[in-house]
Amino acid sequence: MKTVNGIYLNLEESDYIYDLDGIRYYFSSELYKNKFKENVLNYVNENSIKLKLKYKINFNFDLFLSLAYYRKIEKRGFRVEDISTNKRITKETIILNTIIE
């Protein structure tokens, strides 16, 4: 159910969606969606550079950092899906896939 201010308290009902690099992100408000959309690429680029300089490795952190930024922005839960498989991505999936790849 959406509040009078246009905020979903339950992400399962949300229609605020943003797709990026094959991943679908759900947001509880238009404000969070727009904040993510406007800043995610800067966040990913800045933090990729920091990680590469600090650890001296050449690794693509884009997906991991995008998901980290989503967790930072979205305060009412975590709902992310892989568009190609329609499977839900959980916090545990992120950790396992990062280790395996």
Residue, then its C-alpha position, 0 to 999 in steps of 0.5 A: m500500500k502506498t502512503v499519501n506521500g507516495i511511499y511504499l512501506n512494503l517493497e513487494e508492492s512497489d512500482y518504483i523500478y530502475d533497471l541497470d546492467g541487467i539488474r532490476y532495483y525496486f524502491s520505496s519512493e520516487l525520491y530514492k529511485n531518482k537519487f540512486k539513478e543520478n548518483v550510482l555511476n559516480y559512486v561506482n566509479e569513485n569506489s572502483i578507483k579507490l579499491k583498485l588503488k588500495y589493493k592493486i588489483n584489476f577487478n570489475f566491482d561495478l555490480f557489487l558497488s551498485l548493490a552496495y549503493y542501493r543498500k545505502i539509499e533504500k531504507r525500507g528493505f532490499r528487493v533486487e532481481d536479475i532481469s535475465t533469469n527473473k531470480r531474486i538477488t539476496k544479500e547472501t547471493i552477492i557475497l557468494n557470487t563475489i567470492i566465486e567469480 
